[in-house]
Amino acid sequence: MIRLFKVKEKQRELAENANGKPPIKKQSPGELRLHKDIGELNLPKTCNIAFPNGKDDLMNFEVTIRPDEGYYLGGNFVFTFSVSPIYPHEAPKVKCKTKVYHPNIDLEGNVCLNILREDWKPVLNINTIIYGLFHLFTQPNYEDPLNHEAAAVLRDNPKLFESNVRRAMAGGYVGQSFFTRCM
């Protein structure tokens, strides 16, 4: 019985391709929702979105954030988004490609943002995540850190933190870590 269904499916596919057109790939519900989210994006003027694999691969894209205030003013930070086919029931995977001295982003690019973890809900969308990332640069949070050293410096000595951020963004060492220029 199963074999019969496979034969019929193959025949249907061949019949559809007989007119010379490539087969139409069905979109998953996650792709449909993501397409809607991207169409409704309302990004701050300091953010933009790019599709390095082309517009056919909506599930993987990059967002660049250029903060216009705070410690990270003038920086250029790139985040990769990898979206699951079961989106929005699972939060996208977000990583920072730009090595940054930040209490909420570790040196491997992992991001500590509550809506990407325990507070994710299907009613949230890509726009919400981008605004959350933008907010991390305008209001870094030392109370929920991934980079504990940066969080301790921000908490105990904000002037030194600012100096470390500037040094890292200009390209240089902060402690034992080297940061490439991102200004």
C-alpha positions in Angstrom: 0.0 0.0 0.0 2.7 2.5 0.9 4.6 1.6 -2.3 1.4 2.4 -4.3 1.2 5.9 -2.7 4.9 6.5 -3.6 4.3 5.5 -7.2 1.2 7.7 -7.5 3.2 10.6 -5.9 6.0 10.1 -8.4 3.6 10.0 -11.3 1.9 13.2 -10.1 5.4 14.9 -9.8 6.3 13.8 -13.4 3.0 15.0 -14.7 3.6 18.4 -13.1 7.1 18.6 -14.5 6.0 17.6 -18.0 5.2 21.2 -18.8 8.9 22.1 -18.3 8.5 24.0 -15.0 10.5 22.9 -11.9 8.5 21.4 -9.1 7.1 23.9 -6.7 8.5 23.5 -3.2 5.9 23.7 -0.5 6.6 26.1 2.3 6.5 25.0 5.9 4.2 26.9 8.3 7.4 28.4 9.8 8.5 29.7 6.4 5.0 31.2 5.8 5.1 32.9 9.2 8.6 34.2 8.7 7.7 35.6 5.3 4.9 37.5 6.9 7.2 38.7 9.8 9.8 39.9 7.3 7.2 41.7 5.2 6.0 43.5 8.3 9.4 44.5 9.7 9.6 48.0 11.1 13.3 48.3 11.8 15.0 51.2 13.5 17.0 53.3 11.0 20.2 51.9 12.6 19.4 48.3 11.7 19.3 46.4 8.4 18.6 42.9 7.2 20.5 40.9 4.6 20.0 37.4 3.0 23.6 36.1 2.3 22.2 32.9 0.8 19.8 34.8 -1.4 16.1 35.6 -1.0 15.2 31.9 -1.5 16.6 31.1 1.9 14.5 33.1 4.2 15.2 30.8 7.2 18.8 32.1 7.5 19.6 35.8 7.4 21.8 38.5 9.0 20.8 41.6 10.9 23.3 44.5 11.3 22.9 46.8 14.3 24.6 50.2 14.5 23.8 51.7 17.9 23.3 55.5 17.8 23.7 56.0 21.6 25.3 54.5 24.6 28.6 52.7 25.1 28.4 51.1 21.7 27.8 54.2 19.7 29.4 53.9 16.2 29.8 50.2 16.4 28.7 47.8 13.7 27.4 44.4 15.0 26.3 41.5 12.8 23.9 38.8 14.1 23.0 35.6 12.3 19.5 34.2 12.6 18.7 30.6 11.9 15.0 29.9 12.0 13.5 26.5 12.6 10.7 25.1 10.3 8.5 25.0 13.4 8.9 28.8 14.0 7.1 30.5 15.8 6.7 27.6 18.2 10.5 27.6 18.7 12.6 30.8 18.9 15.2 31.5 16.2 18.8 30.7 17.0 20.7 34.0 17.1 24.5 34.5 17.3 26.6 37.6 17.1 29.2 37.2 14.3 31.1 40.3 15.6 33.3 39.6 18.6 32.2 42.2 21.2 33.0 43.1 24.8 29.5 42.9 26.2 28.0 41.5 29.4 25.1 39.8 27.6 27.1 38.4 24.6 29.9 36.0 25.2 33.1 35.8 23.2 31.7 33.0 21.1 28.8 35.1 20.0 26.1 33.5 22.2 23.4 36.0 23.1 21.7 36.3 26.5 18.2 37.7 25.7 15.3 36.4 27.7 12.9 36.3 24.7 15.3 33.9 22.9 15.1 31.5 25.8 12.5 31.0 28.6 10.3 34.0 27.7 9.8 33.1 24.0 6.2 32.9 23.0 4.7 32.3 19.5 3.1 35.7 19.5 6.6 37.3 19.4 8.3 37.9 16.1 11.5 38.8 14.3 10.9 42.5 14.9 10.6 41.9 18.6 14.0 40.1 18.7 15.7 42.8 16.7 14.5 45.5 19.1 15.6 43.3 22.0 19.1 43.0 20.5 19.2 46.8 19.8 18.2 47.3 23.5 21.1 45.2 24.7 23.4 47.8 23.1 21.7 50.8 24.6 21.1 49.2 28.0 23.6 46.4 28.7 22.4 44.3 31.7 25.0 43.2 34.2 22.4 41.3 36.2 22.0 38.4 33.7 25.5 38.0 32.1 27.1 35.6 29.7 30.4 37.5 29.9 30.8 37.7 33.7 34.0 39.7 33.6 32.4 42.4 31.4 29.4 42.4 33.7 31.5 42.9 36.9 33.4 45.8 35.3 30.1 47.4 34.2 28.7 47.0 37.7 31.7 48.1 39.6 33.5 50.6 37.3 31.3 52.0 34.5 34.2 54.3 33.3 36.6 51.4 32.9 33.8 49.5 31.1 33.4 52.3 28.7 37.1 52.4 28.1 37.2 48.6 27.5 34.3 48.9 25.0 36.0 51.6 23.1 39.3 49.7 23.0 37.5 46.5 21.8 35.5 48.4 19.1 38.7 50.2 17.9 40.4 46.8 17.5 42.7 45.7 20.3 43.1 43.7 23.5 40.9 43.8 26.5 42.5 41.5 29.0 43.6 38.3 27.2 41.0 38.7 24.4 41.7 40.4 21.0 38.8 42.2 19.3 38.8 43.2 15.6 37.8 46.7 14.7 34.0 47.1 14.3 33.6 50.8 14.0 
